[in-house]
Amino acid sequence: MAHLRPSWELPGEVAEIGYSLDSSYGGRGFGTEAAAAVVDYGLNGLGLPAVWALVHESNVASLNLAERVGFLNVGVDEYYGAPHRVLVALPSKHGRAHHIELWTADLARAEVSFGWLLGELGWREFQRWPAGVSWKLGHTYLVVEQSPALSAGEHERTRPGLNHLAFHVDTRERVGELVAEAGRHGWRTLFTERYPHAGGRDHFAAYLENEDSFEVELVANDHPKAGGTFPQVG
């Protein structure tokens, strides 16, 4: 048996894994396979920032299993009434977006809109050169460039190619604040008559378009259907 649930011991109800295996089936890799599947589901299926484990200091077999699955050892403390090893599994960079590059016909104009929005979302300027600028968040960066190799004078989001970018926003309230400010930074709202459910009844989001026809979607994380909490599995 393996499960993932909000921790009863660690603060913030972070996701804690648990696993148990009948001793008669030990040594066959079943425990490792089950734990690895639960960790993968938590990090990649649910998009959790981390999965935690608390393993009793004397449980060598479980500590070895956690190491095989990829948990990192971050210390020892008193949990469940005894010394436990605190372990954490973090998402891998493998398969994630490395960077996104947008070509614009007017760099200065694009920088006004994207620079403001990305800054509000926690991105920070990363690189700058005469034809472009980039912003970075975590391992991913976004480039806006006025390339000399442009083959057209404007972007059209309804043509084949990139339609829009979508970003997580912590709360519905913050989505509303960004919408209220966006008009002063080169954005206009789309689908206003259906805001905030233009993407469907169970989807809370705002859609913005800048002066160069680039569209962004701002998705609220705290909407009940947006994955703000994670279910217990087991």
C-alpha positions, 0 to 999 in steps of 0.5 A, spaced: 500 500 500 502 507 498 498 513 499 499 521 498 496 525 503 496 532 507 501 531 512 499 530 519 506 532 522 509 537 517 507 544 517 502 547 511 499 540 510 504 539 505 504 532 501 506 526 505 507 519 502 506 513 506 508 506 504 507 499 507 509 492 504 507 485 507 514 482 509 513 476 505 514 480 499 520 484 501 526 484 496 522 484 490 522 491 488 514 492 489 515 497 495 520 501 490 515 501 484 509 503 488 512 509 492 515 511 485 509 511 482 506 515 487 511 520 487 511 521 480 503 522 480 504 527 486 510 531 482 507 530 475 500 528 475 498 533 480 503 538 479 505 539 487 512 543 488 514 537 493 513 530 496 515 529 503 517 523 507 518 521 514 521 515 516 523 512 523 531 513 524 531 505 525 527 503 519 533 502 514 529 498 509 525 504 508 530 509 508 534 505 502 527 505 498 526 512 499 533 513 496 532 509 490 526 513 489 530 519 489 528 523 496 533 527 499 535 527 506 534 534 509 535 532 517 532 529 523 527 531 528 521 528 532 515 526 529 510 521 530 513 521 537 520 519 535 526 521 531 524 521 524 528 522 518 525 528 514 526 527 506 523 530 500 522 529 493 523 535 488 520 535 481 526 534 475 527 539 470 526 533 465 521 535 460 520 542 462 520 548 458 527 550 457 525 557 454 519 560 450 521 565 444 516 570 441 518 574 435 515 581 435 515 587 430 516 592 436 520 590 441 519 597 446 512 596 445 512 588 447 517 590 453 512 594 456 506 589 456 510 583 457 515 586 462 509 589 467 505 582 466 511 577 467 514 582 473 507 582 477 507 574 476 514 573 479 518 573 473 525 577 473 529 580 467 534 575 465 538 577 459 538 583 455 541 585 448 539 590 442 534 586 439 531 582 445 530 581 452 528 575 457 525 574 463 526 568 468 522 564 473 525 558 476 528 554 470 524 557 465 525 563 461 521 567 456 524 571 450 521 577 446 525 579 440 525 583 434 529 579 430 532 581 423 529 575 420 522 577 421 518 575 415 512 579 416 510 585 419 505 583 425 503 577 429 496 574 428 494 569 433 488 566 429 493 563 424 496 557 425 502 557 430 502 560 437 495 562 439 496 564 447 500 563 453 497 561 460 500 563 467 498 560 474 495 566 478 495 564 486 488 567 487 481 569 483 482 576 487 489 577 484 487 575 477 481 581 478 487 585 480 491 584 474 485 585 469 484 592 473 491 594 472 492 591 465 489 596 461 495 601 463 500 597 461 498 595 453 493 590 454 486 589 453 481 584 456 478 579 451 471 575 452 469 580 457 462 578 457 464 571 459 469 573 464 471 570 469 468 563 466 470 564 458 474 557 459 468 554 462 464 554 468 469 550 472 475 554 470 476 561 473 481 565 468 482 572 464 484 573 457 488 579 455 491 581 448 496 586 447 497 591 442 501 586 438 496 581 438 499 576 443 494 573 448 495 571 455 491 567 459 491 568 467 488 562 471 486 562 478 489 557 482 484 557 488 478 556 484 475 549 486 476 546 480 483 548 478 487 543 482 488 548 488 488 541 493 490 534 492 486 528 493 488 522 497 490 516 493 491 509 496 
